[in-house]
Amino acid sequence: MAADPNAKLYHNISYPEVLEKQLRVMDLTAITMCKQQKLPLVVFNLKTPGNIARVMRGEPVGTKINP
């Protein structure tokens, strides 16, 4: 699947903003459950080599969704 040329990268965003802007970063039910449990979430490209390790080290990769 090709990347959306109109996509905007958010470095930090809150759950209410994700829902308000109707961003489709993942399933609405999953977003709602993470919000209810106050879980921080990082959305990033799994296909980029090394990204999982970068996220685990706390490096700024992708978008952090804050409770």
Secondary structure as GFF3:
##gff-version 3
##sequence-region A 1 67
A	DSSP	beta_strand	12	14	.	.	.	ID=ss1
A	DSSP	alpha_helix	15	20	.	.	.	ID=ss2
A	DSSP	alpha_helix	28	36	.	.	.	ID=ss3
A	DSSP	beta_strand	41	43	.	.	.	ID=ss4
A	DSSP	alpha_helix	51	56	.	.	.	ID=ss5
A	DSSP	beta_strand	63	66	.	.	.	ID=ss6
###
